[in-house]
């Protein structure tokens, strides 16, 4: 029989500590939506949802969450940060309907002396009073030792004096935060293993920050050292450089720490990550492990070739684990294998000679910084091989775009359809609107209806200057079906016109 795995609790603090990200504030409805998703879909063990006494809006948000949690028998899994304030936080908790407090106390002598200006005994007495009152009210006691990491570095005797005191109190968990994100992974292992061995009957959580980008490393060492729970946030949200990120920590635990088990539902990590990004307005870096757009995209052709030959370039971080799919980028690094993968998804096949020509064309576009996507492949194939598939029959030959202050924008255009030139002039609310109005005149004369424009996206690469290539992505609707076309140019309106020319050939 195998050794029984140790159960590790995961507490998500996106709604409390994650909300300390500069510029982030969740609405009450967003908090409730995320609370449901975190507990029922992602299946974290506990969630920290708010700080007591913050605002009336915060109170209403917690009340909504606790009302829902009570119906689901999740109430003890909803936690609130509280303070040593003579019971004011506890009254707030009662009003909010919460049953688990995470009491913020001082875990370093430096904080105790210079912030509270109290002796350790004074601090402990006040904490004991809070615990006593909370217990009488039926509230579960967890306790944060703020600045604990600096406490272990510089005032270890005080930390152990504090833990000796806490071992006599009615508490469920002791929460050990690296408040300022100063720990190395060797210190994390050393400090937590020392504490766990010294207090074998107490439950310890590790709360890591990411100031040195060591959040996941410290999480890994904390678990190896014997901690009983971890505090994580979706997308690593949090103050300064943020907290230890949920997705990366979960992957590390599942793949490298085989003596512990967690209940996290891995396929939901990406979905929750995208929702938090949408609610906060903080984009996910494309190269962010597990949840970034690029992390399951093979760029080099040799890697795609290896994927075809016994998965030579695969590791354990498979996209399917996280509800995602592997992609193969097209650009100057592409080889034939990359392009073949994309062709397979489109249901297209090419012989070796055709594939060589298409590969050369994609590399040429990549050298010009043009972004090539799977959707562009039929056009590239048509352009390079001069086949009848999507053969270009419509050409926007020339146009004049005018925009003057106090006058409506106008466009005069010349478009070739099946070898015949047509000209038209029109005005519009903007240059592109004027162009489309002129184009409609041409197609109305041929009794052809143009598709309806339903979405229009313009973007340039992050960090680019005003001379950057501009990509326009337009979604169209015709006969109840939607399709997209793309254009690329250094001028925004011209890129839209190129996308429209593609649409004209598609229809």
RAMOWO-V871677 format. One record per pair of residues at least 4 apart in sequence whose ideal C-beta (glycine too) atoms are under 8 Angstrom apart, sorted by the first residue. I is the first residue (numbers start at 1). GAP is how many residues later the second one is. D is the distance in whole Angstrom. If there is no record, write none. Layout:
BEGIN
i={I:I}
gap={GAP:GAP}
d={D:D}
END
This chain:
BEGIN
i={3:5:5:5:5:6:6:6:7:7:7:8:8:8:8:8:8:8:8:8:9:9:9:9:9:9:10:10:10:10:10:10:10:10:10:10:10:11:11:11:11:11:11:11:11:11:11:11:12:12:12:12:12:12:12:12:12:12:12:13:13:13:13:13:13:13:13:13:13:14:14:14:14:14:14:14:14:14:14:14:15:15:15:15:15:15:15:15:15:16:16:16:16:16:16:16:17:17:17:17:17:17:17:17:18:18:18:18:18:18:18:18:18:19:19:19:19:20:20:20:21:21:21:21:21:21:22:23:24:24:24:24:26:26:26:26:26:26:27:27:28:28:28:28:28:29:29:30:30:31:31:31:31:31:31:31:32:32:32:32:32:33:33:34:34:34:34:34:35:35:35:35:35:35:35:36:36:36:37:37:37:37:37:37:38:38:38:38:38:39:39:39:39:39:39:39:40:41:41:41:41:42:42:42:42:42:42:43:43:43:43:44:44:45:45:45:46:46:46:46:47:47:47:48:48:48:48:48:49:49:49:49:49:49:50:50:50:50:50:50:50:51:51:51:52:52:52:52:52:52:52:52:52:52:53:53:53:53:53:54:55:56:57:58:59:59:59:59:60:61:62:62:62:62:62:62:63:63:63:63:64:65:65:66:66:66:66:66:66:66:67:67:68:68:69:69:69:69:69:70:70:70:74:75:75:75:76:76:76:77:78:78:78:79:79:79:79:79:80:80:80:80:80:80:80:81:81:81:81:82:82:82:82:82:82:82:82:82:83:83:83:83:84:84:84:84:84:84:84:85:86:87:87:87:87:88:89:89:89:90:90:90:90:90:90:90:91:92:93:93:93:93:94:98:99:99:99:100:100:100:101:101:101:101:101:102:102:102:102:103:103:103:103:103:103:103:104:104:105:105:105:105:105:105:105:106:106:106:106:106:106:106:106:107:107:107:107:107:107:107:107:107:107:107:107:108:108:108:108:108:108:108:108:108:108:109:109:109:109:109:109:110:110:110:110:110:110:111:111:111:111:111:111:112:112:112:112:112:113:116:118:118:119:120:120:120:120:121:122:123:124:124:124:125:126:127:127:127:127:128:128:128:129:130:131:131:131:131:131:132:132:133:134:134:134:135:135:135:140:141:141:141:141:142:142:142:142:142:142:143:143:143:143:143:144:144:144:145:145:145:145:145:145:145:146:146:147:147:147:147:148:148:148:148:148:148:149:149:149:149:149:149:149:149:149:149:150:150:150:150:150:151:151:151:151:152:152:152:152:153:153:155:156:157:158:159:160:160:161:162:163:163:163:163:163:163:164:165:166:166:166:167:167:167:172:173:173:173:173:173:174:174:174:174:175:175:175:175:176:176:176:176:176:176:176:176:177:177:177:177:178:178:178:178:178:178:178:178:179:180:180:181:181:181:181:181:181:181:181:181:182:182:183:183:183:183:183:183:184:184:184:184:185:185:185:185:185:185:186:186:187:188:188:188:188:188:188:188:188:189:189:189:189:189:190:190:191:191:192:192:192:192:192:192:192:192:193:193:193:194:195:195:196:196:196:196:196:197:199:203:203:204:204:204:204:205:205:205:205:205:206:206:206:206:206:206:206:206:207:207:207:208:208:208:208:208:208:208:208:208:209:209:209:209:209:209:209:209:210:210:210:210:210:210:210:210:210:211:211:213:214:215:215:215:215:215:215:215:216:216:216:216:216:216:217:218:218:219:219:219:219:219:219:219:220:220:220:220:220:220:221:222:222:223:223:223:223:223:224:230:230:231:231:232:232:232:232:232:232:233:233:233:233:233:233:233:234:234:234:234:234:234:235:235:235:235:235:235:235:235:235:235:235:236:236:236:236:236:236:237:237:237:237:237:238:238:244:244:245:245:245:246:246:246:246:246:247:247:247:247:247:247:247:247:248:248:248:249:250:250:250:250:250:250:251:251:251:251:251:252:252:253:253:253:254:254:255:255:264:265:266:266:267:267:267:267:268:268:269:269:269:269:269:270:270:270:270:270:270:271:271:272:273:273:273:273:274:274:274:275:276:277:277:277:277:284:284:284:284:285:286:286:286:286:287:287:287:288:288:289:289:290:290:290:291:291:293:295:296:296:296:296:296:297:297:297:297:298:298:298:298:298:298:298:298:298:299:299:299:299:299:299:300:300:300:300:301:301:301:301:301:301:301:302:302:302:303:303:304:304:304:304:304:304:304:305:305:305:305:306:306:306:307:307:307:307:307:307:307:308:314:317:319:319:319:320:320:328:328:328:328:328:329:329:329:330:330:330:330:330:330:330:330:330:330:330:331:331:331:331:331:331:332:332:332:332:332:333:333:334:334:334:334:334:334:334:335:335:336:336:336:336:337:338:339:339:339:339:339:339:340:340:341:342:342:342:343:343:343:343:344:345:346:346:346:348:348:348:350:350:350:350:351:352:353:354:354:354:354:355:356:357:357:357:358:358:358:358:358:358:359:360:360:361:361:361:361:362:362:362:363:364:365:365:365:366:366:369:370:370:371:371:371:372:372:373:373:375:375:376:376:377:378:378:378:379:379:379:379:380:381:381:381:381:382:382:382:382:382:382:383:386:387:390:390:391:392:393:393:393:394:394:394:394:394:394:395:395:395:396:396:396:396:396:396:396:397:397:397:397:398:398:399:399:399:399:399:399:400:400:400:401:401:401:401:401:401:401:402:402:402:402:402:403:403:403:408:408:408:408:409:409:409:409:409:409:409:410:410:410:410:410:411:411:411:411:411:411:411:411:411:412:412:412:412:413:413:413:413:413:413:413:414:414:414:415:415:415:415:415:415:416:416:416:417:417:417:422:422:423:424:424:424:424:425:426:426:426:426:426:426:427:427:428:428:428:428:428:428:429:429:430:431:431:432:432:432:432:433:434:435:435:435:435:435:436:436:436:436:437:438:439:439:439:440:440:441:442:443:443:443:444:450:451:451:451:451:451:451:452:452:452:453:453:453:454:454:454:454:455:455:455:456:456:456:456:456:457:457:457:458:458:458:458:458:458:458:459:459:459:460:460:460:460:460:461:461:464:464:467:468:469:469:469:470:470:470:470:470:470:471:471:471:471:472:472:472:472:472:472:472:472:473:473:473:473:474:474:474:474:474:474:474:474:475:475:475:476:476:476:476:476:477:477:478:478:483:483:485:485:485:485:485:486:486:487:487:487:487:487:487:487:487:487:488:488:489:489:489:490:491:492:493:494:495:496:497:498:499:500:501:502:503}
gap={256:253:254:255:256:253:254:255:253:254:255:215:219:220:221:222:245:252:253:254:36:37:196:219:220:221:34:35:36:219:220:222:236:240:252:253:254:33:34:35:36:37:68:194:218:219:220:221:26:30:32:34:35:36:219:220:221:222:234:4:5:34:35:194:218:219:220:225:230:4:5:20:24:33:219:220:221:223:232:262:4:11:16:19:20:32:33:34:35:4:32:33:34:35:64:65:31:190:214:216:220:221:222:226:6:215:216:217:219:220:224:225:258:5:6:7:218:4:218:219:216:217:218:221:259:261:217:258:213:256:257:258:4:5:8:35:253:254:4:34:4:29:32:33:36:4:35:4:249:4:18:19:30:31:33:34:4:29:32:33:36:4:242:4:238:241:242:245:4:12:14:30:33:34:43:4:5:32:4:5:231:234:235:238:4:6:9:196:234:4:5:8:30:33:35:38:32:224:227:230:231:204:222:223:226:227:230:220:221:222:225:219:220:32:184:218:31:32:33:54:30:31:32:31:32:33:54:183:12:13:16:29:30:31:4:8:11:12:30:31:46:7:29:30:28:29:30:31:36:37:40:41:44:49:30:32:35:36:39:4:4:4:4:4:4:33:36:37:4:4:4:16:18:34:35:36:4:32:33:34:4:4:13:4:9:12:30:31:32:33:4:30:4:6:4:5:6:8:9:4:5:27:4:22:23:24:23:24:64:23:20:21:22:19:21:22:23:63:9:13:16:18:20:21:22:20:21:23:63:7:8:10:11:19:20:21:22:48:5:6:20:21:19:20:21:39:42:43:46:4:43:4:42:43:46:4:4:12:14:4:11:40:43:44:47:49:4:4:5:6:8:46:43:41:39:40:41:39:40:42:33:38:39:40:41:40:41:42:73:24:27:28:38:39:40:41:40:42:18:22:38:39:40:41:57:5:6:9:10:17:39:40:41:4:37:38:39:40:41:44:52:55:69:70:72:4:38:39:40:42:43:46:47:50:51:4:11:42:45:46:49:4:37:40:41:44:45:4:5:35:36:39:40:4:6:8:11:46:4:7:4:5:4:4:38:41:42:4:4:4:4:38:41:4:4:4:16:38:42:4:37:41:4:4:4:10:38:39:40:4:38:4:5:6:7:4:6:35:32:28:29:30:31:29:30:31:32:33:63:23:28:30:31:32:31:33:63:6:14:17:29:30:31:32:31:33:4:30:32:33:4:11:28:29:30:31:4:27:28:29:30:31:33:34:38:42:4:5:29:30:32:4:5:7:8:4:7:35:39:29:34:4:4:4:4:4:4:38:4:4:4:11:32:35:36:39:4:4:5:8:36:32:34:35:31:30:31:32:55:56:28:29:30:31:29:30:32:56:15:16:19:28:29:30:31:51:30:31:32:54:4:5:10:28:29:30:31:40:30:29:31:27:28:29:30:31:33:34:59:60:29:30:4:5:8:25:31:35:4:28:30:34:4:29:32:33:35:36:4:35:4:4:18:20:29:30:33:34:37:4:32:33:35:36:4:35:4:34:4:12:14:29:30:33:34:35:4:32:33:4:4:9:4:8:29:30:31:29:5:25:26:22:23:24:25:22:23:24:25:26:12:13:16:17:21:23:24:25:23:24:36:6:7:10:11:14:22:23:35:36:6:29:30:31:32:33:34:35:4:5:26:28:31:32:33:34:35:29:30:28:4:4:21:27:28:29:30:34:4:28:29:32:33:36:4:4:26:4:11:13:25:30:33:34:4:29:32:33:36:37:4:5:8:4:7:30:34:37:33:14:19:12:13:11:12:13:14:17:18:4:5:9:10:11:12:13:11:12:13:38:39:42:7:10:11:12:38:41:42:47:49:53:56:6:7:8:9:10:12:5:6:39:43:45:4:5:4:5:4:43:44:4:18:23:26:27:4:22:23:26:42:43:44:75:4:41:42:4:4:12:14:16:19:40:4:15:38:39:66:4:5:4:7:9:8:12:61:62:5:4:55:56:4:54:55:56:4:55:4:21:22:53:54:4:20:21:52:53:54:4:52:4:4:11:17:18:4:10:17:4:4:4:5:6:7:4:7:8:9:7:6:7:8:9:5:7:8:4:7:6:28:5:27:32:4:31:4:22:23:28:29:30:31:29:30:31:32:5:6:9:15:28:29:30:31:40:4:30:32:34:35:39:4:33:35:38:4:32:33:34:35:36:37:4:33:35:4:10:4:24:31:33:34:36:37:4:30:31:32:5:6:7:4:5:6:7:19:30:34:29:4:4:5:6:7:4:5:9:10:11:13:14:4:5:9:4:8:9:12:32:36:42:43:44:46:47:31:32:34:35:40:41:30:31:33:34:35:5:33:4:5:25:28:29:32:38:4:24:4:19:20:23:4:4:4:16:19:20:23:38:4:15:4:4:32:35:5:6:7:34:4:29:28:31:32:29:30:33:4:5:8:31:4:4:4:4:27:30:31:4:4:4:27:28:4:19:22:23:26:27:4:4:24:4:19:22:23:4:10:18:4:4:5:7:15:4:6:100:99:118:98:100:117:4:8:4:113:109:111:4:110:4:4:11:12:4:11:123:126:4:4:6:8:9:4:5:7:8:9:10:9:5:4:115:116:114:113:24:25:112:21:22:23:107:110:111:20:21:106:17:18:19:101:104:105:108:17:18:19:24:15:16:12:13:14:15:36:98:11:12:13:8:9:10:30:33:34:92:5:7:8:9:29:6:27:28:19:20:21:26:18:19:20:21:22:24:25:15:16:17:18:24:14:15:16:17:20:23:24:26:27:11:12:13:26:10:11:12:22:25:26:29:7:8:9:6:7:8:24:27:89:4:5:6:5:25:29:20:23:19:14:15:17:18:13:8:9:11:12:14:15:7:10:4:5:6:7:8:9:4:5:4:4:62:4:61:64:65:4:4:4:58:61:62:65:4:14:17:64:4:4:4:11:61:4:10:4:4:5:6:7:4:57:25:26:27:32:52:56:24:25:26:21:22:23:21:22:23:28:18:19:20:16:17:18:19:40:15:16:17:12:13:14:15:34:37:38:11:12:14:4:8:9:10:11:7:8:4:5:23:22:19:20:21:18:19:20:21:22:25:15:16:17:24:14:15:16:20:23:24:26:27:11:12:13:26:10:11:12:13:22:25:26:29:7:8:9:6:7:8:9:27:4:5:5:29:20:23:14:15:17:18:21:13:16:7:8:9:10:11:12:13:14:15:7:10:5:6:9:4:4:4:4:4:4:4:4:4:4:4:4:4:4}
d={7:8:6:6:4:6:5:7:7:6:8:6:8:7:7:7:7:5:7:5:4:7:7:6:4:7:5:5:8:7:6:6:8:8:6:7:6:7:6:4:7:6:7:6:6:7:5:7:5:8:5:7:5:7:8:6:7:7:7:4:6:7:4:8:5:7:6:8:7:4:8:7:7:8:4:5:8:6:8:6:6:6:5:6:7:6:7:5:7:8:4:6:6:6:8:6:7:8:7:6:8:5:7:6:7:4:7:8:3:5:8:7:8:6:6:6:8:8:6:4:5:6:7:7:7:7:8:8:7:5:8:7:4:5:7:7:6:8:7:8:7:6:5:4:6:6:8:6:5:6:6:8:5:8:7:6:7:7:5:6:7:6:8:6:8:7:7:7:6:6:6:5:7:8:7:6:8:7:5:6:8:8:6:7:5:5:5:8:7:7:6:6:8:8:6:7:8:7:5:7:7:8:6:6:5:7:5:5:6:5:8:8:7:7:8:7:5:8:6:8:7:6:7:4:7:7:6:7:7:6:6:6:7:7:7:5:7:5:6:7:8:7:7:4:6:7:5:7:8:4:4:6:8:8:7:8:7:6:5:4:7:7:6:6:6:7:7:6:7:7:6:8:7:4:7:6:6:8:5:6:7:6:6:6:6:6:6:4:6:8:7:7:7:8:8:4:5:7:5:8:5:7:7:8:8:5:6:6:6:7:6:7:6:8:4:7:5:7:8:6:7:5:7:6:7:8:5:6:7:4:7:8:7:4:7:5:7:8:8:5:7:6:7:7:6:8:5:6:6:5:8:6:8:7:5:7:6:7:8:7:7:7:6:6:6:7:7:6:5:8:6:6:6:8:7:6:6:7:4:7:6:6:7:6:7:5:7:6:6:7:6:8:7:7:5:7:5:6:7:6:6:6:6:7:8:4:4:7:6:6:7:6:7:7:7:3:5:5:4:5:6:7:8:7:8:7:8:4:7:5:3:7:6:7:8:6:8:7:7:4:4:6:7:6:8:7:7:5:7:6:5:8:8:5:6:6:6:7:7:6:4:5:7:6:6:6:7:6:7:6:6:7:5:7:7:6:7:8:8:6:8:6:6:6:6:5:5:6:7:7:8:6:4:8:5:7:7:5:5:7:6:4:6:7:6:4:8:6:8:6:6:8:6:6:5:6:8:7:7:7:7:7:6:7:6:6:6:8:5:7:6:7:5:6:7:7:7:8:7:4:7:7:6:5:8:7:6:8:8:7:7:5:7:6:5:6:6:8:4:8:7:7:6:6:6:6:6:7:7:6:6:7:7:8:6:7:8:7:6:6:7:6:8:6:7:5:7:6:8:7:6:7:5:7:8:5:6:7:8:7:7:6:7:5:6:8:4:8:8:8:7:5:7:8:7:5:5:7:7:7:7:8:3:6:3:6:8:8:7:7:7:8:5:5:8:8:7:6:7:8:7:8:7:6:4:5:7:4:6:7:6:6:7:8:8:4:4:5:7:6:4:7:6:5:6:8:7:8:6:7:6:8:5:4:7:5:6:4:6:6:6:6:7:6:6:4:7:8:8:5:7:8:5:6:7:7:7:4:7:6:7:7:4:8:5:7:6:7:8:4:8:8:5:5:5:7:8:7:7:4:6:7:8:7:7:7:6:7:7:4:6:7:5:5:6:6:7:6:5:7:5:6:7:8:7:4:7:8:6:6:7:5:6:6:7:6:7:7:6:8:5:5:7:8:6:8:5:8:7:7:6:5:7:6:7:6:5:6:7:7:7:7:7:7:5:7:4:5:8:5:5:7:4:7:7:6:8:5:8:6:6:4:8:6:8:8:6:6:6:7:6:8:7:4:6:7:3:8:8:6:7:7:7:7:4:4:8:5:6:8:8:6:8:7:8:8:7:5:8:6:7:4:5:7:6:5:6:6:6:7:5:6:7:8:6:8:7:6:6:6:7:5:7:6:7:7:5:8:7:8:5:6:8:7:6:4:6:7:6:6:7:5:8:6:7:5:5:5:6:7:6:6:6:6:8:4:6:7:8:6:6:8:6:6:5:5:6:6:7:6:5:4:4:8:5:5:7:4:7:6:8:7:7:6:8:7:7:8:4:6:7:5:6:8:4:7:5:4:5:7:7:7:7:5:7:7:7:4:7:5:8:8:7:5:7:8:6:7:5:2:7:5:5:6:6:8:7:4:7:5:7:4:4:8:6:7:6:8:4:7:3:4:6:7:6:7:8:7:8:6:7:7:4:6:5:7:8:8:4:8:4:6:7:7:7:5:6:7:6:5:8:4:7:7:8:8:7:8:8:4:7:6:8:5:8:3:5:8:7:4:6:7:5:6:7:8:8:7:6:5:7:5:7:7:6:7:6:6:7:8:6:7:7:7:5:6:4:7:7:7:8:6:7:6:7:7:7:7:4:5:7:7:7:7:7:6:8:8:6:6:6:7:5:6:6:8:6:6:5:7:6:6:8:7:6:7:5:6:5:6:7:7:4:5:8:7:7:6:7:5:8:6:7:5:7:8:7:7:7:6:7:6:6:7:5:6:6:7:8:6:6:7:7:8:7:6:6:5:6:7:8:8:7:6:7:8:5:7:6:6:7:7:5:7:4:5:7:4:7:7:8:5:6:8:5:8:5:6:5:7:7:5:6:7:4:7:7:7:7:5:8:7:8:6:5:7:7:6:8:6:5:7:8:5:8:6:4:7:8:8:7:6:7:6:5:7:5:7:7:5:8:5:7:6:8:7:7:4:4:7:5:7:8:5:7:7:6:8:7:5:7:8:6:7:5:7:5:8:7:6:8:7:5:8:6:8:7:4:7:8:4:7:4:5:6:6:8:4:4:8:6:5:7:8:3:3:7:7:5:5:8:7:6:5:6:5:5:7:6:7:6:7:8:6:8:6:8:8:7:7:7:6:7:7:6:6:7:7:5:7:5:8:8:4:6:4:8:7:6:7:5:7:6:8:6:5:7:5:7:8:7:4:7:8:5:8:7:7:4:8:6:7:5:8:6:7:8:8:6:8:5:4:7:5:7:6:7:3:8:6:7:6:7:6:7:6:6:7:5:5:6:7:5:6:7:5:8:7:4:4:8:5:6:8:5:7:7:6:8:8:7:5:7:7:6:7:5:7:6:7:7:6:7:5:7:7:8:7:5:7:4:4:7:5:7:8:4:6:7:3:3:7:8:7:6:7:4:4:6:8:7:7:6:6:7:6:6:7:7:7:7:6:6}
END
